[in-house]
Amino acid sequence: MIAPRLADVVAREIERRMLEGGLKPGDRLPSERELSAQLGVSRASLREAIQKLVARGLMESRQGGGTFVTDRLDTSFANPWEEILRDHPAVHDDLLEFRHMLEGRAAECAARRATAADRERVRLSLAQLEQAFAGSDLDAQVDTDLAFHQTIAEASHNVIVGHLTASLLRLLRDNLRRNLSELMQVPAAKENLLDQHRAVWRAIEQGDAEQARDVAADHIGFVRQNLSRMLRSDARRKP
């Protein structure tokens, strides 16, 4: 059996950091000196590994600016769907149905696998969400809502769930903004939404996987139900 080249081993280690979220789309790599020291390899081997990643489209070099993790994969996922969402509102319910499946599973896995540090990050993201919902800044409410769900996805310790959730939530930001704006017209909706997020947090904190799955799915179900009712009401009002 032929031993892998050192540059290939280094490339796989950098890929692992990308998959686990240590290197995110758009992040700049540390300097050659720093990264080679971290990985315990020569700068020549590191350069060869980075060249391989650049050739595969996972990294991009910017003249005079360093090397960055590409965001090409995220944008290629999102761009066509942004137009579909804009032009075909009926697809919104399909996306909420998918979130219902994905986020229920993510919360279940997070309850089973979250570390103490993961649980603390979820707690902090919930506190930020509560602070935003106490005010009237819709963009802050949207951003903290997205961050809460992404933190749970990362706590699931499933790299595909984490990356797919990140792509999906970036895609859905404008849609979520409209959804929240409309939901806030429903009496007590804000407190209901907060209670649902708190319930997800409590289930993860207590390590109750089934409860986490159910309450996360119930949260998306609440959103779907209320938006569907508002869409039907809007349709009846149209001439």
C-alpha positions as CSV (number, residue, x, y, z in Angstrom):
1,M,0.0,0.0,0.0
2,I,1.4,3.4,-1.1
3,A,1.6,5.9,1.7
4,P,-0.2,9.2,0.9
5,R,1.8,12.2,0.0
6,L,2.3,14.6,2.9
7,A,0.6,17.4,0.9
8,D,-2.5,15.2,0.5
9,V,-2.6,14.6,4.2
10,V,-2.3,18.3,4.9
11,A,-5.1,19.0,2.4
12,R,-7.4,16.5,4.1
13,E,-6.7,18.2,7.5
14,I,-7.6,21.6,6.1
15,E,-10.8,20.0,4.6
16,R,-11.6,18.6,8.0
17,R,-11.4,22.0,9.6
18,M,-13.7,23.3,6.9
19,L,-16.2,20.6,7.5
20,E,-16.2,21.0,11.3
21,G,-16.6,24.8,11.0
22,G,-13.2,25.9,12.1
23,L,-12.7,27.4,8.6
24,K,-15.9,28.9,7.2
25,P,-16.7,30.2,3.7
26,G,-14.9,33.5,3.2
27,D,-12.4,33.0,6.0
28,R,-8.8,33.9,5.3
29,L,-6.2,31.2,6.1
30,P,-3.6,32.0,8.7
31,S,-0.1,32.9,7.4
32,E,2.0,30.2,5.9
33,R,4.3,30.4,8.9
34,E,1.5,30.1,11.4
35,L,-0.4,27.4,9.6
36,S,2.6,25.3,8.9
37,A,3.5,25.5,12.6
38,Q,0.0,24.4,13.6
39,L,0.1,21.4,11.2
40,G,3.7,20.5,12.0
41,V,4.7,20.5,8.3
42,S,7.1,22.4,6.1
43,R,5.9,25.5,4.3
44,A,6.6,23.8,1.0
45,S,4.2,20.9,1.8
46,L,1.6,23.4,3.0
47,R,1.9,25.4,-0.2
48,E,1.4,22.2,-2.3
49,A,-1.6,21.3,-0.2
50,I,-3.2,24.7,-0.7
51,Q,-2.5,24.6,-4.4
52,K,-4.5,21.3,-4.5
53,L,-7.4,22.9,-2.7
54,V,-7.3,25.9,-5.0
55,A,-7.3,23.6,-8.0
56,R,-10.4,21.9,-6.7
57,G,-12.2,25.2,-6.1
58,L,-12.3,24.9,-2.3
59,M,-9.8,27.7,-1.8
60,E,-9.1,30.9,-3.8
61,S,-5.9,33.0,-3.8
62,R,-6.2,36.7,-4.0
63,Q,-3.1,38.6,-5.2
64,G,-1.6,40.4,-2.3
65,G,-4.5,39.4,-0.1
66,G,-3.8,35.8,0.9
67,T,-5.8,32.6,0.5
68,F,-9.5,32.3,1.4
69,V,-12.0,29.5,1.9
70,T,-14.3,29.8,-1.1
71,D,-18.0,30.5,-0.8
72,R,-18.7,29.1,-4.2
73,L,-20.4,26.0,-2.9
74,D,-22.8,28.1,-0.8
75,T,-23.6,30.5,-3.6
76,S,-24.1,27.8,-6.2
77,F,-26.7,26.2,-3.9
78,A,-28.5,29.5,-3.1
79,N,-28.6,31.6,-6.3
80,P,-31.1,29.6,-8.4
81,W,-33.4,29.1,-5.4
82,E,-33.5,32.7,-4.5
83,E,-35.1,33.4,-7.9
84,I,-37.5,30.5,-7.5
85,L,-38.6,31.7,-4.0
86,R,-39.1,35.2,-5.2
87,D,-41.2,34.1,-8.2
88,H,-43.0,31.2,-6.8
89,P,-44.3,31.9,-3.3
90,A,-46.0,28.4,-3.1
91,V,-42.5,26.9,-2.7
92,H,-42.2,28.6,0.7
93,D,-44.3,25.8,2.3
94,D,-42.1,23.2,0.7
95,L,-39.1,24.8,2.4
96,L,-40.9,25.0,5.7
97,E,-41.7,21.3,5.3
98,F,-38.0,20.6,4.7
99,R,-37.0,22.7,7.7
100,H,-39.6,20.7,9.8
101,M,-37.7,17.5,8.9
102,L,-34.1,18.9,9.1
103,E,-34.4,21.0,12.2
104,G,-36.2,18.3,14.2
105,R,-33.4,15.9,13.4
106,A,-30.7,18.5,14.2
107,A,-32.2,19.2,17.6
108,E,-32.5,15.5,18.3
109,C,-28.8,14.9,17.5
110,A,-27.8,18.0,19.4
111,A,-29.6,16.7,22.5
112,R,-27.7,13.4,22.2
113,R,-24.2,14.8,21.2
114,A,-23.8,18.4,22.4
115,T,-20.8,19.1,24.6
116,A,-20.9,21.5,27.5
117,A,-19.4,24.1,25.3
118,D,-22.1,23.5,22.6
119,R,-24.9,23.8,25.2
120,E,-23.4,27.1,26.4
121,R,-23.3,28.4,22.9
122,V,-27.0,27.5,22.4
123,R,-27.8,29.2,25.7
124,L,-26.0,32.4,24.7
125,S,-27.7,32.4,21.3
126,L,-31.1,32.0,23.0
127,A,-30.3,35.0,25.3
128,Q,-29.4,37.1,22.2
129,L,-32.7,36.0,20.6
130,E,-34.6,37.0,23.7
131,Q,-32.9,40.4,23.8
132,A,-33.7,41.0,20.1
133,F,-37.3,40.0,20.5
134,A,-37.6,42.5,23.4
135,G,-37.0,45.3,20.9
136,S,-38.5,46.2,17.6
137,D,-35.5,45.7,15.3
138,L,-36.8,43.1,12.8
139,D,-33.4,42.5,11.3
140,A,-31.9,41.8,14.7
141,Q,-34.8,39.4,15.4
142,V,-34.1,37.6,12.1
143,D,-30.4,37.4,12.5
144,T,-30.6,36.0,16.1
145,D,-33.3,33.5,15.1
146,L,-31.1,32.2,12.3
147,A,-28.1,32.1,14.6
148,F,-30.0,30.1,17.2
149,H,-31.0,27.4,14.7
150,Q,-27.5,27.3,13.2
151,T,-26.0,26.9,16.6
152,I,-28.2,23.9,17.2
153,A,-27.2,22.4,13.8
154,E,-23.6,22.7,14.7
155,A,-24.2,21.1,18.1
156,S,-25.6,18.1,16.2
157,H,-22.0,17.2,15.3
158,N,-23.2,16.1,11.8
159,V,-21.1,18.0,9.4
160,I,-23.7,17.6,6.6
161,V,-26.5,18.9,8.8
162,G,-24.3,21.9,9.8
163,H,-23.4,22.9,6.3
164,L,-26.8,22.2,4.8
165,T,-28.5,24.2,7.5
166,A,-26.1,27.1,7.0
167,S,-26.8,27.2,3.3
168,L,-30.5,26.8,3.8
169,L,-30.7,29.6,6.4
170,R,-28.7,32.0,4.2
171,L,-31.1,31.3,1.4
172,L,-34.1,31.8,3.7
173,R,-33.1,35.1,5.3
174,D,-35.3,37.4,3.3
175,N,-38.1,34.8,3.4
176,L,-37.8,34.5,7.2
177,R,-37.8,38.3,7.5
178,R,-41.2,38.4,5.7
179,N,-42.5,35.5,7.7
180,L,-41.6,37.2,11.0
181,S,-43.0,40.5,9.9
182,E,-46.3,38.7,9.1
183,L,-46.3,36.5,12.2
184,M,-45.9,39.5,14.5
185,Q,-49.4,40.5,13.4
186,V,-50.7,37.4,15.2
187,P,-51.7,38.1,18.8
188,A,-49.2,36.6,21.2
189,A,-47.0,35.3,18.3
190,K,-43.8,36.8,19.7
191,E,-44.2,35.2,23.1
192,N,-45.2,31.9,21.5
193,L,-42.1,31.9,19.3
194,L,-39.9,32.7,22.3
195,D,-41.5,29.9,24.3
196,Q,-40.9,27.4,21.4
197,H,-37.2,28.4,21.2
198,R,-36.9,28.0,25.0
199,A,-38.5,24.6,24.9
200,V,-35.9,23.5,22.3
201,W,-33.1,24.8,24.4
202,R,-34.4,23.1,27.6
203,A,-34.7,19.7,25.8
204,I,-31.1,20.0,24.5
205,E,-29.8,21.1,27.9
206,Q,-31.5,18.1,29.5
207,G,-30.3,15.7,26.8
208,D,-33.9,14.7,26.0
209,A,-33.5,13.8,22.3
210,E,-37.1,12.9,21.6
211,Q,-38.4,16.0,23.2
212,A,-35.9,18.1,21.4
213,R,-37.0,16.6,18.1
214,D,-40.7,17.1,18.8
215,V,-40.5,20.7,20.1
216,A,-38.3,21.8,17.2
217,A,-40.7,20.2,14.7
218,D,-43.7,21.8,16.6
219,H,-42.0,25.2,16.2
220,I,-41.8,24.9,12.4
221,G,-45.3,23.5,12.4
222,F,-46.5,26.6,14.3
223,V,-44.9,28.9,11.7
224,R,-46.3,26.8,8.8
225,Q,-49.8,26.8,10.2
226,N,-50.0,30.6,10.9
227,L,-48.4,31.6,7.5
228,S,-50.8,29.2,5.7
229,R,-53.7,30.8,7.4
230,M,-52.5,34.3,6.5
231,L,-51.9,33.4,2.9
232,R,-55.5,32.0,2.6
233,S,-56.8,35.1,4.2
234,D,-54.9,37.3,1.7
235,A,-56.1,35.2,-1.2
236,R,-59.7,35.7,-0.2
237,R,-59.2,39.4,0.0
238,K,-57.9,39.6,-3.5
239,P,-60.4,40.6,-6.2
